[in-house]
Amino acid sequence: MTDKNYRNTEKNYHATAFVLTRAARRLAWVAWLAALACLVVTAAGIWGHDQTAGVAAVLSTDGLPRGWAAVMAAVLALVTCAALVELARMLGRIHPDALFSSSVTRHFRRFASLLMVAAVLRILLPAAASLWLAMQSGAHAAHVEFSGDDLLSLLPVAVFFFVARLLDAAARFEDDQRSIV
């Protein structure tokens, strides 16, 4: 009876792992498409013309010169795109026999780190640009504001980062367990 239960457990595990692997492949394609869309929409906002009719990507400058806002948008898009590429690479490395291998968790950690960099840059770049422009113009004061949404975005990104560290530790633990058996 025990042997039969073991075979059923193994069979269920492999079926579930196969379903998870297929879902990961689909999500990897979605992440690749999202990375491409991020670049295309940002490029359309930077080089597109401000249109009033139809659908258009518009670059919000928040009072900064358009060139500065375009550079910041491009930097943020590149970092976000790199994070999405790491997510796609992570999802592509998931296999039925190793759902959370060290290579999977490594790419997830990179994804979380790049997402953290993007969130921090989203907060710091406009403030730094405003301060720089104020110093260059000789003003003794600068208007710097932070959006609550931007600050709040740091929370889920920090959670992703800590989950990545947890998955990395779990992968090491699983490797240790397999080497013992």
C-alpha positions in Angstrom: 0.0 0.0 0.0 2.8 2.4 0.9 4.5 1.8 -2.5 1.2 2.6 -4.3 0.8 5.8 -2.3 4.4 6.8 -3.2 3.8 6.2 -6.9 0.5 8.3 -6.8 2.3 11.1 -5.0 5.1 11.0 -7.6 2.6 10.9 -10.4 0.7 13.9 -9.0 3.9 15.8 -8.4 5.1 15.4 -12.0 1.7 16.3 -13.4 1.6 19.4 -11.3 5.2 20.3 -12.1 4.4 19.9 -15.8 1.4 22.2 -15.6 3.5 24.8 -13.7 6.3 24.6 -16.3 3.8 25.2 -19.1 2.3 28.1 -17.3 5.8 29.5 -16.7 6.6 29.3 -20.4 3.4 31.3 -21.2 4.2 33.9 -18.6 7.8 34.1 -20.0 6.3 35.1 -23.3 4.1 37.7 -21.6 7.1 39.1 -19.8 9.1 39.3 -23.1 6.1 41.1 -24.7 5.8 43.5 -21.8 9.5 44.4 -22.0 9.1 45.1 -25.7 5.9 47.1 -25.0 7.7 49.1 -22.4 10.4 50.2 -24.9 7.9 50.9 -27.7 5.6 53.0 -25.5 8.5 54.9 -24.0 9.9 55.6 -27.4 6.5 56.7 -28.7 6.2 59.1 -25.7 9.7 60.5 -26.2 9.7 60.9 -30.0 5.9 61.0 -30.7 4.0 64.1 -31.2 1.4 65.3 -28.7 -1.9 64.3 -30.2 -5.3 65.1 -29.0 -7.2 62.6 -31.0 -6.8 58.8 -30.8 -4.4 56.9 -28.6 -1.0 58.5 -28.0 1.9 58.1 -25.6 2.6 61.5 -24.0 5.8 62.3 -22.1 5.0 63.9 -18.8 7.7 66.4 -17.9 6.5 67.5 -14.5 8.0 70.9 -15.0 11.4 69.7 -16.2 12.8 70.5 -19.6 11.6 67.9 -22.2 15.1 66.7 -22.9 15.7 65.9 -19.2 12.3 64.2 -18.9 13.0 62.1 -22.0 16.4 60.9 -20.7 14.8 60.0 -17.3 12.0 58.2 -19.1 14.5 56.3 -21.3 16.6 55.3 -18.2 13.6 54.1 -16.3 12.3 52.2 -19.4 15.7 50.5 -19.9 15.9 49.4 -16.2 12.3 48.2 -16.2 12.8 46.4 -19.5 15.9 44.7 -18.0 13.9 43.6 -15.0 11.2 42.1 -17.3 13.8 40.3 -19.3 15.2 38.8 -16.1 11.7 37.7 -15.1 11.3 36.1 -18.6 14.6 34.4 -18.2 13.6 33.1 -14.8 10.3 31.7 -16.1 12.1 30.1 -19.0 14.5 28.2 -16.6 11.7 26.5 -14.7 11.7 22.7 -15.4 9.5 19.9 -14.0 12.4 18.3 -12.2 13.7 21.6 -10.7 11.0 24.2 -10.2 13.1 26.5 -8.1 16.7 25.7 -9.0 19.5 28.1 -8.1 19.5 29.5 -11.7 15.8 30.3 -11.4 16.2 32.0 -8.1 19.2 33.9 -9.3 17.2 35.5 -12.2 14.3 36.2 -9.8 16.8 38.0 -7.5 18.1 40.0 -10.4 14.5 40.9 -11.4 13.7 42.1 -7.9 17.0 44.1 -7.7 16.4 45.8 -11.1 12.8 46.5 -10.1 14.1 48.1 -6.9 16.6 50.2 -8.8 13.8 51.4 -11.1 11.6 52.3 -8.2 14.4 54.2 -6.5 15.4 56.0 -9.7 11.7 57.0 -10.3 11.9 58.8 -7.0 15.4 60.2 -7.1 15.9 61.3 -10.7 13.3 64.0 -10.9 14.4 65.4 -7.5 18.0 65.4 -8.5 17.2 67.0 -11.8 15.2 69.7 -10.1 18.0 70.4 -7.6 20.6 70.5 -10.4 18.5 72.9 -12.5 17.9 75.1 -9.5 21.6 75.3 -8.7 22.4 76.1 -12.4 19.9 78.9 -12.5 21.3 80.4 -9.3 18.1 79.9 -7.3 18.5 79.5 -3.6 15.6 77.1 -3.3 14.1 74.3 -5.4 10.7 72.8 -5.4 11.0 69.0 -4.9 7.9 66.8 -4.5 7.5 63.1 -4.0 4.4 61.2 -5.0 2.9 58.9 -2.4 2.4 56.4 -5.2 6.1 56.3 -6.0 7.0 55.9 -2.3 4.4 53.2 -1.9 5.8 51.3 -4.9 8.9 50.6 -2.9 6.9 48.3 -0.6 6.0 45.5 -3.0 9.4 45.8 -4.7 11.0 45.3 -1.3 8.7 42.2 -0.8 9.8 40.8 -4.1 13.5 41.3 -3.1 13.0 39.5 0.2 11.0 36.7 -1.4 13.9 36.3 -3.9 16.3 35.9 -1.0 14.0 33.4 0.6 13.7 31.4 -2.6 17.4 31.5 -3.0 17.9 30.1 0.5 15.2 27.4 -0.2 17.0 26.4 -3.4 20.3 26.0 -1.5 18.5 24.0 1.2 16.9 21.7 -1.5 20.3 21.2 -3.2 21.8 20.2 0.2 18.9 17.8 0.8 19.4 16.2 -2.6 23.2 15.8 -2.1 22.6 14.0 1.2 20.1 11.5 -0.3 
